[in-house]
Amino acid sequence: MINRKIFLNIAMSIIAVLFSGSLGFAQEGKALVDKGQKIYTEKKCSMCHKIEGVGGKLGPDLLDVGTRRDAEWIKGFLKDPKSVIPETKQPPFKGTDEELEAVVTYLMSLKKQAGTK
């Protein structure tokens, strides 16, 4: 039979390894969100769109776009806006697939907080 102290040490080691792995994924996700936010700024998306009260009024407020849409919808819309909403004034995204993925990740991070209207 395994000693209780040895069992607890093994269990804690497994938990530490699992936690550190998930922390790495979280850090990678944060880096992609930050990159997407930077691209959003560089592409001057805020000339038309508003987030948290900052930006233009021509396009929709993106404060909670991650709650209202899924990543595939956002990606398809940014690639070819008129194929999704024919009357839109949104221009197609001009950038690499990697940049588009980062912007989509950033926009998906914009979610309505529980209890807010």
Phi and psi restraints in degrees (value plus and minus 20) as a CYANA .aco file:
   2 ILE   PHI     -98.3   -58.3
   2 ILE   PSI     117.7   157.7
   3 ASN   PHI     -84.8   -44.8
   3 ASN   PSI     117.0   157.0
   4 ARG   PHI     -78.6   -38.6
   4 ARG   PSI     -60.8   -20.8
   5 LYS   PHI     -84.4   -44.4
   5 LYS   PSI     -62.3   -22.3
   6 ILE   PHI     -84.5   -44.5
   6 ILE   PSI     -63.5   -23.5
   7 PHE   PHI     -78.7   -38.7
   7 PHE   PSI     -65.9   -25.9
   8 LEU   PHI     -84.1   -44.1
   8 LEU   PSI     -59.3   -19.3
   9 ASN   PHI     -83.6   -43.6
   9 ASN   PSI     -62.4   -22.4
  10 ILE   PHI     -85.0   -45.0
  10 ILE   PSI     -65.5   -25.5
  11 ALA   PHI     -80.4   -40.4
  11 ALA   PSI     -64.0   -24.0
  12 MET   PHI     -86.2   -46.2
  12 MET   PSI     -56.6   -16.6
  13 SER   PHI     -84.5   -44.5
  13 SER   PSI     -62.7   -22.7
  14 ILE   PHI     -83.2   -43.2
  14 ILE   PSI     -64.2   -24.2
  15 ILE   PHI     -82.0   -42.0
  15 ILE   PSI     -62.3   -22.3
  16 ALA   PHI     -82.1   -42.1
  16 ALA   PSI     -62.6   -22.6
  17 VAL   PHI     -84.9   -44.9
  17 VAL   PSI     -65.1   -25.1
  18 LEU   PHI     -83.2   -43.2
  18 LEU   PSI     -62.8   -22.8
  19 PHE   PHI     -85.4   -45.4
  19 PHE   PSI     -63.2   -23.2
  20 SER   PHI     -84.3   -44.3
  20 SER   PSI     -54.5   -14.5
  21 GLY   PHI     -85.7   -45.7
  21 GLY   PSI     -63.6   -23.6
  22 SER   PHI     -89.3   -49.3
  22 SER   PSI     -51.5   -11.5
  23 LEU   PHI     -84.8   -44.8
  23 LEU   PSI     -58.5   -18.5
  24 GLY   PHI     -82.0   -42.0
  24 GLY   PSI     -63.4   -23.4
  25 PHE   PHI     -81.6   -41.6
  25 PHE   PSI     -61.1   -21.1
  26 ALA   PHI     -83.2   -43.2
  26 ALA   PSI     -60.9   -20.9
  27 GLN   PHI     -87.1   -47.1
  27 GLN   PSI     -59.8   -19.8
  28 GLU   PHI     -83.6   -43.6
  28 GLU   PSI     -61.7   -21.7
  29 GLY   PHI     -82.4   -42.4
  29 GLY   PSI     -62.2   -22.2
  30 LYS   PHI     -82.9   -42.9
  30 LYS   PSI     -61.2   -21.2
  31 ALA   PHI     -82.6   -42.6
  31 ALA   PSI     -60.0   -20.0
  32 LEU   PHI     -88.8   -48.8
  32 LEU   PSI     -58.7   -18.7
  33 VAL   PHI     -81.9   -41.9
  33 VAL   PSI     -65.9   -25.9
  34 ASP   PHI     -81.7   -41.7
  34 ASP   PSI     -61.5   -21.5
  35 LYS   PHI     -83.4   -43.4
  35 LYS   PSI     -63.2   -23.2
  36 GLY   PHI     -82.6   -42.6
  36 GLY   PSI     -59.2   -19.2
  37 GLN   PHI     -84.5   -44.5
  37 GLN   PSI     -59.6   -19.6
  38 LYS   PHI     -83.6   -43.6
  38 LYS   PSI     -63.7   -23.7
  39 ILE   PHI     -85.5   -45.5
  39 ILE   PSI     -61.4   -21.4
  40 TYR   PHI     -74.1   -34.1
  40 TYR   PSI     -63.9   -23.9
  41 THR   PHI     -89.1   -49.1
  41 THR   PSI     -66.7   -26.7
  42 GLU   PHI     -82.6   -42.6
  42 GLU   PSI     -56.6   -16.6
  43 LYS   PHI    -101.1   -61.1
  43 LYS   PSI     -20.7    19.3
  44 LYS   PHI      40.3    80.3
  44 LYS   PSI      17.9    57.9
  45 CYS   PHI     -81.1   -41.1
  45 CYS   PSI     -47.7    -7.7
  46 SER   PHI     -93.7   -53.7
  46 SER   PSI     -23.3    16.7
  47 MET   PHI     -84.8   -44.8
  47 MET   PSI     -51.1   -11.1
  48 CYS   PHI    -133.5   -93.5
  48 CYS   PSI     -50.8   -10.8
  49 HIS   PHI    -126.6   -86.6
  49 HIS   PSI     129.3   169.3
  50 LYS   PHI    -133.6   -93.6
  50 LYS   PSI     120.7   160.7
  51 ILE   PHI    -156.0  -116.0
  51 ILE   PSI     104.8   144.8
  52 GLU   PHI      33.5    73.5
  52 GLU   PSI      22.1    62.1
  53 GLY   PHI      61.5   101.5
  53 GLY   PSI     -20.2    19.8
  54 VAL   PHI    -132.4   -92.4
  54 VAL   PSI     104.2   144.2
  55 GLY   PHI     111.9   151.9
  55 GLY   PSI    -190.8  -150.8
  56 GLY   PHI    -100.3   -60.3
  56 GLY   PSI    -199.6  -159.6
  57 LYS   PHI    -140.1  -100.1
  57 LYS   PSI     -24.1    15.9
  58 LEU   PHI     -89.2   -49.2
  58 LEU   PSI     -66.2   -26.2
  59 GLY   PHI    -113.9   -73.9
  59 GLY   PSI     151.9   191.9
  60 PRO   PHI     -90.0   -50.0
  60 PRO   PSI     134.9   174.9
  61 ASP   PHI     -87.0   -47.0
  61 ASP   PSI     110.4   150.4
  62 LEU   PHI    -120.8   -80.8
  62 LEU   PSI      -8.5    31.5
  63 LEU   PHI     -69.5   -29.5
  63 LEU   PSI     -61.0   -21.0
  64 ASP   PHI    -146.8  -106.8
  64 ASP   PSI      11.8    51.8
  65 VAL   PHI     -80.4   -40.4
  65 VAL   PSI     -50.3   -10.3
  66 GLY   PHI     -88.6   -48.6
  66 GLY   PSI     -38.0     2.0
  67 THR   PHI    -107.1   -67.1
  67 THR   PSI     -56.9   -16.9
  68 ARG   PHI    -103.0   -63.0
  68 ARG   PSI     -47.3    -7.3
  69 ARG   PHI    -150.5  -110.5
  69 ARG   PSI     140.5   180.5
  70 ASP   PHI    -121.8   -81.8
  70 ASP   PSI     149.8   189.8
  71 ALA   PHI     -81.2   -41.2
  71 ALA   PSI     -60.3   -20.3
  72 GLU   PHI     -84.4   -44.4
  72 GLU   PSI     -59.5   -19.5
  73 TRP   PHI     -83.7   -43.7
  73 TRP   PSI     -68.4   -28.4
  74 ILE   PHI     -80.1   -40.1
  74 ILE   PSI     -65.8   -25.8
  75 LYS   PHI     -81.5   -41.5
  75 LYS   PSI     -67.1   -27.1
  76 GLY   PHI     -82.4   -42.4
  76 GLY   PSI     -60.9   -20.9
  77 PHE   PHI     -85.1   -45.1
  77 PHE   PSI     -65.2   -25.2
  78 LEU   PHI     -86.5   -46.5
  78 LEU   PSI     -54.8   -14.8
  79 LYS   PHI     -88.2   -48.2
  79 LYS   PSI     -64.5   -24.5
  80 ASP   PHI    -166.1  -126.1
  80 ASP   PSI      57.0    97.0
  81 PRO   PHI     -75.2   -35.2
  81 PRO   PSI     -62.0   -22.0
  82 LYS   PHI     -89.0   -49.0
  82 LYS   PSI     -41.2    -1.2
  83 SER   PHI     -95.1   -55.1
  83 SER   PSI     -38.8     1.2
  84 VAL   PHI    -118.4   -78.4
  84 VAL   PSI     -67.1   -27.1
  85 ILE   PHI    -151.6  -111.6
  85 ILE   PSI      74.9   114.9
  86 PRO   PHI     -74.3   -34.3
  86 PRO   PSI     -52.7   -12.7
  87 GLU   PHI    -108.5   -68.5
  87 GLU   PSI     -15.4    24.6
  88 THR   PHI     -87.0   -47.0
  88 THR   PSI     133.7   173.7
  89 LYS   PHI    -121.7   -81.7
  89 LYS   PSI     -19.9    20.1
  90 GLN   PHI     -84.7   -44.7
  90 GLN   PSI     103.3   143.3
  91 PRO   PHI     -97.2   -57.2
  91 PRO   PSI     136.8   176.8
  92 PRO   PHI     -83.7   -43.7
  92 PRO   PSI     128.1   168.1
  93 PHE   PHI     -85.2   -45.2
  93 PHE   PSI     111.5   151.5
  94 LYS   PHI    -131.7   -91.7
  94 LYS   PSI      87.1   127.1
  95 GLY   PHI     152.1   192.1
  95 GLY   PSI    -199.2  -159.2
  96 THR   PHI     -97.7   -57.7
  96 THR   PSI     145.3   185.3
  97 ASP   PHI     -80.9   -40.9
  97 ASP   PSI     -56.5   -16.5
  98 GLU   PHI     -83.7   -43.7
  98 GLU   PSI     -62.7   -22.7
  99 GLU   PHI     -85.3   -45.3
  99 GLU   PSI     -61.6   -21.6
 100 LEU   PHI     -81.1   -41.1
 100 LEU   PSI     -63.8   -23.8
 101 GLU   PHI     -81.0   -41.0
 101 GLU   PSI     -59.8   -19.8
 102 ALA   PHI     -86.1   -46.1
 102 ALA   PSI     -62.9   -22.9
 103 VAL   PHI     -84.5   -44.5
 103 VAL   PSI     -62.5   -22.5
 104 VAL   PHI     -81.2   -41.2
 104 VAL   PSI     -63.0   -23.0
 105 THR   PHI     -82.3   -42.3
 105 THR   PSI     -62.0   -22.0
 106 TYR   PHI     -82.2   -42.2
 106 TYR   PSI     -68.8   -28.8
 107 LEU   PHI     -83.2   -43.2
 107 LEU   PSI     -56.3   -16.3
 108 MET   PHI     -87.2   -47.2
 108 MET   PSI     -42.1    -2.1
 109 SER   PHI     -96.4   -56.4
 109 SER   PSI     -33.0     7.0
 110 LEU   PHI    -106.6   -66.6
 110 LEU   PSI      72.0   112.0
 111 LYS   PHI    -142.7  -102.7
 111 LYS   PSI     127.1   167.1
 112 LYS   PHI     -86.6   -46.6
 112 LYS   PSI     111.9   151.9
 113 GLN   PHI     -96.6   -56.6
 113 GLN   PSI     123.0   163.0
 114 ALA   PHI     -76.1   -36.1
 114 ALA   PSI     115.0   155.0
 115 GLY   PHI      68.4   108.4
 115 GLY   PSI     -21.4    18.6
 116 THR   PHI    -120.3   -80.3
 116 THR   PSI     137.2   177.2
